[in-house]
């Protein structure tokens, strides 16, 4: 990759002409319990306001018993933090979580005490969704509110689902996993790309135009599968499946579940599969239990030889990728690599991107707006006249779709469904929302959004 500006990729230099002056990096992640006494409080943090049955929480809590009540994600984030500090020195790197200590507000308070003026935020989620992007921007805005005057400005680095620094390590892990299968079945092994399941109501509104979560996953899987095939000299069939569903049992979620997918493969006579956790950057609980325990057990019960590909973790190419994403915000002419037609992702999210209470949610629930007809038949439906752009479908979307994800203390809530509340400019940046989110730009909203009251 080239940088065009000749800037130091690792140092704490100021942004070039038109770029951002960033003097810290904030590693933003999910968080996890550090011991048995933390497990249920942590799970209640995660599921607050989502009507997850207590029985389901108890089931998930039992998963942590296999690891002495301690989530692997914390040590993995500590390792990534150390790698980033070494890579980006002398730029200071901080760490804050959504759901457990160290919390984001604590990290922002530390940055204020250290005199940080503006921090770039790297979120350990590669794909567009409410929980993987927009909710983190809400969390950052809430952290700023809690810390109050003097808190640093925050900017979020872009999504990285098809960046070479994410894709290339995944290719290596897939090749190794295929090679670990018994010789007599490995040539026909199916690659089963796996990501966290989402409620359909989130999936259909992901991204500026809807359906981005699945679209980005499929685009990334296609690139990885093609490169694996090129490396091995043979193509491997692939598919997408999901894991770690939670929430009310009657609500529609993305499918198929990984366990159901493996059972179907067995019914179809397939003998081997490689589980590729493309939706995750490290071996946290959804990987080491939901895949390594439950999915592997399902495969064994159905007579399928299975291997699980590794995650990117602290691969030097992934760490370099974070440095490149930071450089993109500092230097407008920095290369923005992307290996699929879906990328590169935007730096600043368009208005109502991944918004469970925005216009796309309104269209999905009601079908209103003739210029953007909402099709029925599932989240993957394509819109007429826009090849390759998928619109949300009304079928299966719960009636209480609008209003999710807002109304927490300190955050402005939406207006009536279809009438989002836009509080106006923030800190002199025209078109950026002030109190709901970190960085959302009204100036790039879709021109044909329905008028208020539709």
C-alpha positions, -999 to +999 in steps of 0.1 A: +000+000+000+011+036-006+003+067+013+006+094-012+015+120+015+047+104+027+034+105+063+047+083+092+022+055+094+030+047+130+037+080+147+015+106+163+018+131+134-010+156+127-033+152+098-024+164+064-043+190+045-080+183+050-072+155+074-079+151+111-055+159+139-057+127+160-036+124+192-049+090+206-065+058+196-093+042+216-098+004+212-135-002+216-149-036+223-177-056+238-162-066+271-167-098+291-167-112+327-134-116+345-148-143+370-178-163+380-194-135+400-193-112+370-212-135+346-249-127+353-243-090+359-224-089+326-252-107+307-278-084+322-257-055+309-256-071+274-293-078+272-308-048+290-340-037+273-341-066+249-366-089+267-343-118+268-358-145+290-340-152+323-339-189+314-319-180+283-295-159+304-290-189+327-282-211+297-256-187+284-241-182+319-235-220+320-213-217+289-189-196+310-185-225+334-163-242+308-139-213+312-141-208+350-165-179+346-140-158+326-144-146+290-115-151+267-122-117+251-105-097+278-071-113+275-074-111+237-082-074+239-052-069+262-030-087+236-044-065+208-039-034+230-003-043+235+002-049+198-014-016+189+007+003+214+039-012+200+027-006+164+015+030+169+041+043+194+044+071+204+006+075+199-012+066+231-037+038+229-066+034+254-092+006+258-129+008+267-158-016+265-196-014+261-206-040+286-179-045+312-148-029+328-129-010+316-160+009+305-160+035+277-167+064+300-137+054+322-115+054+291-128+088+279-122+102+314-086+089+314-081+105+280-094+138+293-071+137+323-042+130+299-050+160+278-062+141+247-080+164+223-093+140+196-092+102+196-099+078+168-120+049+178-113+014+165-143-009+171-136-046+169-166-053+146-161-055+109-196-055+095-225-030+094-253-035+119-270-017+147-251-036+174-218-037+155-216+000+145-244+024+153-249+012+189-211+017+195-215+053+183-244+057+207-222+043+235-194+067+226-218+096+227-231+085+261-196+082+274-189+118+263-221+129+281-210+111+313-175+126+312-188+161+304-168+193+295-132+188+284-138+153+270-119+147+238-136+147+204-141+111+191-141+099+155-148+063+145-126+044+121-144+028+092-156-008+089-130-032+076-148-063+064-130-065+031-097-048+040-067-070+030-054-069+066-086-087+077-091-109+047-056-122+041-051-137+076-086-154+073-074-170+040-043-184+058-064-198+086-089-214+061-061-230+042-046-245+074-080-257+086-087-275+053-053-291+055-061-304+090-090-325+078-086-362+070-070-365+036-098-386+022-124-359+027-106-326+026-108-320-011-146-317-010-149-298+023-175-271+024-165-237+038-192-226+063-187-189+070-202-180+103-212-147+119-233-136+149-270-139+142-291-107+142-327-101+147-343-096+112-354-062+122-317-052+126-305-070+095-330-054+071-320-018+082-282-024+083-262+001+063-275+032+045-297+012+020-306-019+041-293-055+040-257-044+044-248-070+071-256-100+049-243-084+018-210-075+033-207-110+049-214-127+015-190-104-003-162-111+022-169-149+022-168-149-016-133-132-017-119-155+010-133-186-007-118-176-041-084-170-025-085-203-007-093-220-039-065-202-057-041-213-029-052-249-029-056-253-067-093-263-063-125-246-055-144-253-023-182-248-021-192-223+006-222-209+024-232-185+051-246-195+085-252-178+118-246-185+155-253-173+190-289-163+186-306-148+217-337-128+224-374-138+225-379-172+208-408-160+186-388-131+170-374-137+135-336-139+133-312-145+104-309-181+094-297-208+091-282-215+124-248-232+122-261-263+138-290-266+114-267-259+085-244-288+095-273-312+099-285-303+064-250-309+050-251-344+065-285-350+050-271-340+016-243-365+020-214-341+025-186-355+046-165-325+057-168-288+066-146-260+077-163-235+100-149-200+092-158-174+119-157-145+095-179-124+117-155-123+146-120-110+151-109-131+181-117-164+198-142-151+223-172-169+238-193-171+206-163-189+190-149-211+217-183-223+230-209-218+203-186-231+175-159-251+191-182-269+215-218-269+202-212-268+164-183-293+166-206-316+187-234-313+161-210-322+133-198-352+152-233-364+158-240-362+121-208-379+110-192-348+094-155-342+098-150-306+108-123-281+114-126-245+127-105-218+110-087-194+133-096-157+138-073-127+130-065-119+166-032-100+167-019-110+133+006-083+123-014-077+091-045-070+112-026-046+135-011-029+104-047-025+091-057-005+122-027+018+115-039+022+079-075+030+090-061+056+113-039+070+085-070+072+062-086+097+086-055+117+090-045+119+053-073+123+027-051+109-001-042+077+018-050+044+000-084+029+010-080-008+000-110-030-004-112-065-019-149-065-028-174-043-046-190-036-012-160-016+000-144+005+011-169+015+038-176+052+045-157+071+072-187+090+085-220+071+086-249+086+066-279+098+085-299+070+100-274+043+089-283+010+107-311+030+125-338+008+140-360+039+143-352+055+109-368+057+075-357+022+064-374+008+095-405+028+087-405+014+051-399-021+063-428-020+087-453-001+066-442-003+029-448+035+026-430+055+000-437+046-037-402+058-049-386+031-027-410+003-029-404-023-002-405-058-015-417-088+004-401-122+006-372-119+030-342-097+038-324-106+007-350-092-017-336-071-045-351-037-054-365-031-089-343-008-109-313-010-086-294-042-094-273-055-065-290-032-039-312-051-015-341-034+003-357-045+036-387-067+034-419-062+054-425-099+059-416-111+093-407-078+108-423-072+142-447-044+147-426-029+174-396-023+151-396+014+154-380+029+185-355+002+193-320+014+203-330+048+215-343+063+247-314+053+270-305+079+296-286+107+281-295+100+245-320+119+225-349+098+214-365+096+180-397+113+170-427+093+158-417+064+136-407+078+103-399+113+118-364+109+133-353+136+156-323+155+141-309+178+168-286+197+144-250+206+140-224+197+166-192+216+173-194+235+141-195+204+119-224+210+095-248+182+094-234+161+122-259+150+149-251+164+183-266+143+210-276+109+197-244+096+181-208+102+174-204+112+138-235+110+117-237+132+087-270+145+075-255+160+044-251+125+028-286+113+036-307+098+008-324+126-012-357+106-014-363+101+023-400+102+030-413+135+044-422+137+080-456+123+088-457+096+061 
